[in-house]
Amino acid sequence: MNSSRFYPYIALVIGVIAVSTSAIFVKLTSAPAPVVAFYRLLFSTILIAPLFFIKCIGEVKGMAKKDWIYSAIAGVLLAFHFILWFESLNFTSVASSVVLVTLQPLFSFIGTYLFFKEKVSGIAAASGITAIAGSVVISWGDFQISGLALFGDILALAACTMITAYLLFGQGIRKRHSLTLYTFIVYGISSLTLLIYCLLFQFPLAPYPVTDWYYFLVLALVPTLLGHSLFNWSIKWVSTNVVSVMILFEPVGAIILAYYFLGEKVILSQVIGGSIIMVGIILFLLESRLKKTSKNELKPAS
């Protein structure tokens, strides 16, 4: 048995753990959401730059016009994903925001069908619908708390559509180019987009407390360079659908961290809604495993 085929899945698990810290660090900063997003992506781009200039200058020449266009779109989508998601954390809890922002299967199923003609089975569709039902339960519970919490939930859902589209645009490019090249270009474009946004809407880029700068750097190192980069690396070997479903495990880690570091309590509707979403995940994973088992059984013996 070739153990290397499991590497993308191991990378996804590590990536999920890394991105689970993101909401905690964002909550701990005092800067506006677009500024936090800008420095997160800027520091990420700077940290990648040496490796890019050492290894990828020659590879840039091999990029087609379509690759540049898709990379630019992915960068803009990533920028607005962070703006919307970080802003949602100002209105709703880490539990609700993270659960909803990682609710990607429905958007991913539709996107991969439209762009890559990937078939979606009945069980996969049912898992997506189940996950959406869980998100409705969470949103209803937040609405009972306040209209602002519901507004935060809506922002988180909008951020979810952005990150799914970002992964879809990147899927094809990652199959043709290296991770370093792709992440440097996309993070650079995303940083530029966020800088323009901050200047246009007059968000101050300084001064901020020393602790904020520490959190900006940690956001670049852990959830971005370790977390998102591992997702981008995995996309070369697995479908966006698989990545999207694995990311749904992020809320578990984020909720635990929010409880210990922010003192946030989890309400009943979040527990019920989150449990329903987990059922959707299990359905999807079981269906994927059954598909692989069936394909292996159909292969002729060598």
N, C-alpha and C positions, 0 to 999 in steps of 0.2 A: 504494500500500500504506500502510495506517495504522500508523505506527510506534508509536503510543500503546498498541497491544495488547501490545507487548513490555515495557512498563513494569513490570507485576506480576512478570515473570520476572527482570528486572534487579534489582528490589527484593529478590526472593528470594535471588539470588546474593550481594548485599551483606549481607543478613540472615544468611546461612549463614557468611560470613566473620566477621561480628561475634560470633555465638554460639560460634564455634570457640574464642574466647578465654576463655570462661566457666570451663571446667574448670581451666585454668591458674591463674586468679586465686583460685578456690576452694581449690586445693591450696596456694597460697602463704599463705593466712590461717591464723591459729592458733585462731580461734574455732570453737565447735561448729557443725555443719551447720545446725540450725534458726536459730541467731543470724545466720549469714551470709545465709541466705535472707530472714530478717526485714528486715535492714538493706538488702539489695538491693532488695526490693520497697518498703520505706518511702521510701528515697531516690528511687526511681523515681516514686512517687506524689507526693512533694513537688515534684519537678522538673516534673511534668505539671500540677500544680495551677494555676499562673497562667494557662496557656492554657485550661484547663477553665473557670475562673471568668470569663474574658473572653468565650469563644465558646459555651459549652455549657449555661449555666444554663437558657436557654429550651428547649433540646432535651430537658432532663431531663423536662419536663412531658409530652413526647410519648412517653415510654417506657411500654409496656404492662406489666401485672403479670407476664406471662410473661417479658418481657425482664429484669425485675428478678430473677426467680427463676433464670433461666438464667445471668445475670451473677454471681449469688451462688454458684451451683454451680461455674461456671468459676473463680472466685476461689479457692474452697476446693481444687479440683482442682490449680490451679497451685501453691498453697502446699505441698501434699503431694508434688507432683512434685519441687519443689526440695528438700524435706526428704529424700526417698528418694534422689534422685540425688546430692546433696552428701554424704550419708552413705555412699553406695556408693564414693565416691572415697577414703574412709578404709580401704577393704578391698581394692580392686582397682586396677589401673592406669588411667590416663587413656584409653589405647587401648581396653581392654575396655569400660570404663564408657560412654564416649562412643559407641562403635559400637552397644552394646546399647540405650542410652537413646534412640537415634534410629531404632531398628528399629520403625517405626510402620506400614508398609504393611498388614500383616495386620489389626491393630486398626482401622486407618482404613477398609479395605475393608469390614469387617464393620459398622462404625459407620455409614458413609455409606449402606450398603444398608438397614440397619434404620431409620435416622432420616430419610434423604432419598430413599430408593428409587433410589439411583444404581446402575446395573447394573455388575457386575464381570465382565470378559471372562475367558476361559480363560488368555490370556497374562498378564493382570494378576494373576490368582490364582497362576499359575506363578512370576511374579516375586516375589510375597510369600513363597511356599513356599521359593524359592531363597534369599531373604534370611534366612529363619528357619534354614535349613540352615547358613548361614554363622555365625549366632549360636551354634548348637550346637557347631560346631567351636571357636569362641573359648572358650565355657564349659568344654568338655572340656579344653582346654589349660590353662585357669586352675585347674581342679580338680586337675590333675596337680601344680600348684605348691603349692596349699594349699586347705583347705576355706574359709578366710576369703575368699580371692579369689573362689571360687564364690559365697559369700554376697553379696559385693559385686556380682557379676554379677546375682544374683536381685533385689537392690535396684534395680539399674539397669533391669531389665526391668519391675519394678513401676512405676518412675518413668515408663517409656515408656507404659504404659497410661494413666497419669494425664494426661500431656501430650496424648495423642491425644484423650481424652475432653474435655479443656479446649478443644481446637481445634474439636471437633464441636459443643459447646454454644455456642461463639462464632460459628460460621459463619453462623447465621441472623440473629443480632443485628447483625453487621457489615454485612449487606446492607441493614439498616434505619437504622442510626445511624452517627455519625461515629467515626473512629478515636480521637480525643481523649476523647470521652465514654466509649467502651467501655473503653479502657485505664485511665483514671482510676478508674472504678468497680471494675473487676476487680482492678487492682493494689491499690486501697485495701482491698477485701474480703480479698484474699490477705494483705496486711500485718496486718490485724486478726486473721486466722486464725493467722498465725505468732506474733503477740504472745501470744495466748491459749495457744498450744502451748508457747512458751518459759516463760511464767509457771507454767503447769500442771505442767510437768516440771522446773521450777526451773533453767533454763539462764540463767546470768548475762548480762545485757545490757551490762555494763561491769564493770571497765575492760579495754581491749584496747590493744595497741601502736598507735602512730600509723600504721604501715604497714598494719595491718588496716583502719583507717578509710579509708585511701586505696583499698584494694582494694574495700571495700564500695561506695564512690562510683563507681569504674570499672566494677564489675559492674552498677550501675544505668544508667550512661551508655551503655556499649558493647553488651554482649549483650542487655540488657533493652530500653532505650529505642530503640536502633538496631536490634538484631536481632529481638526478639520483636514489637516494634511494626510492623516491616516485614512480618512474617509475618501479623499481624492485618490490616494494610492490604491485603495481597494476597488474603486470603480473600474479600474483597468481589467479586473478579473471577475467581478460580480456585478449584477444588475443594480440600477438605482433603486429598484423595489426592495432588494435585500438590504441595502444601506439604510433606506428610509425606515424599514421595520426595526432594524437593529437600534437606530437612533431613539426609537420609542422607549428604550430602557433608560434613557437619560433622566427622566423624571424621578425614578427611584433614588438614584444617587443624589440628585439636586434637592429633593424633599428631605432626605436624611441630613444633608449638610445644612440646609436652611433651618432645620429644627435645632441642631446643635450650635450653629454659629450666629444665627439671626433670631432665634427664639420664636420662629413661626410655627404655629400649630396647624394641624391638618383637620379640616372640618369633614363632617360625614359625607357631604355631596362629593368632595374631592376623593375620598376613599372609595365610594361606590363607583363614581365615574372612572377613576383610575383603574379599578379592578375590571370594569367592563372593557376598557381599552386593552388591558393585559390579556383578556380572553381573546380579543381580536388578534393580538400578536401571536398567541399560541396557535390559533387556527391557521394563520399564515405560515408559520414555521413548520407545523405538522404537514400542511399541504405541500410545501416545498420539498420536505424530506421524502414524502411519499412519491413525488414526481421523480426525484433522483433515483430512488430505489427501483421504481418501475422501469426507468431507462436502463439502469444497470442490468436488470433481469432480462431485458430484451436484447442486449448486446450479445453477439455470438461469441462462444468461447474461443480463445486464441490458442 
